[in-house]
């Protein structure tokens, strides 16, 4: 069973940047499409971004398009989420996810094989 471990969360001021990382525990990482979700207090978990197996294709939520960048390093079994121009409304627990299919129906609904435990991002105003 592949496990996902996120890191890089923390407290940042509005306008600042953070980079989240998600490391997979096994070397089959390149067989999975990888992405990020977030869940703000009292809200549902929302899709943020997904990248294909090679990283050559990406999809972003409108709310983060142009501010966040997803990337992956298959040699390091790691996917990243670079977050720039952060806003207080970006405050949430951020979750890494993985699925063997690059299928928008699955990713948009969160019907995915693997999830990390989450890392908290807090953006102060």
BAGUVO-652873 format. One record per residue (C-alpha): x negated, y negated, z; residue in three letters. Coordinates in steps of 0.02 Angstrom, whole numbers, plus 50000, padded with zeros to 5 digits. Layout:
XYZAla
...
This chain:
500005000050000Unk
499314983149949Unk
499364969950084Unk
499354951250055Unk
498554939050177Unk
498784920250159Unk
497634906950228Unk
497314888450210Unk
498864881050289Unk
498784866750411Unk
499224848750447Unk
498924835550315Unk
499484817650289Unk
500654812950148Unk
499684810549988Unk
498364822950040Unk
497884839949972Unk
497754857850031Unk
497264873949947Unk
498104890049999Unk
497324906949967Unk
498094924149962Unk
496954939249966Unk
497534956549919Unk
496884971450014Unk
496574982949867Unk
495724982149701Unk
497314984449598Unk
497624965949613Unk
497504963449424Unk
499024974849400Unk
500134962549490Unk
500864945949443Unk
500634934049588Unk
501584919249653Unk
502094907949794Unk
503704903949885Unk
504074892350029Unk
505374891150165Unk
505724875050256Unk
506554875350428Unk
508394879350412Unk
508294882050225Unk
508194896750107Unk
506574902950036Unk
506214894449869Unk
505154899249720Unk
503614888249693Unk
502514896049560Unk
502014912249476Unk
500534917449370Unk
500384932149251Unk
499154946449271Unk
497724937249186Unk
498234919949242Unk
498564914849063Unk
500394910849093Unk
501154901149236Unk
502874894849288Unk
503214881149415Unk
504714874749507Unk
505234857349453Unk
504924850949629Unk
503054854549619Unk
502684853249432Unk
501194841949404Unk
500674842049588Unk
500334860349624Unk
499234872249526Unk
499234891149540Unk
497694900849489Unk
496954917949519Unk
495254926149527Unk
495464944649490Unk
493664948249536Unk
494034941949712Unk
495794949149722Unk
496394931649767Unk
497724919649708Unk
497674901149751Unk
498894886949764Unk
498104869849749Unk
499304856949820Unk
499014838549783Unk
500004822849819Unk
500864831549962Unk
502494824650029Unk
503364827250197Unk
504684837550106Unk
503324850050060Unk
503264855150242Unk
503664873750250Unk
503004891050278Unk
502184896350116Unk
502254914650064Unk
501224924049938Unk
502114937349837Unk
501664950549708Unk
502584960849581Unk
502044972149440Unk
503264963649321Unk
503154945949252Unk
505044944549250Unk
505894927949283Unk
507484936249348Unk
506464944949484Unk
505364930049527Unk
506754917249530Unk
507764927949650Unk
506304933949755Unk
506604952249713Unk
504774956649727Unk
503734971349786Unk
502534963349907Unk
502524948550026Unk
501254940550138Unk
501584935150315Unk
501614916650275Unk
500564901450318Unk
501254885150386Unk
500974868750294Unk
501474852850384Unk
501424836150294Unk
501544820950405Unk
502224804250345Unk
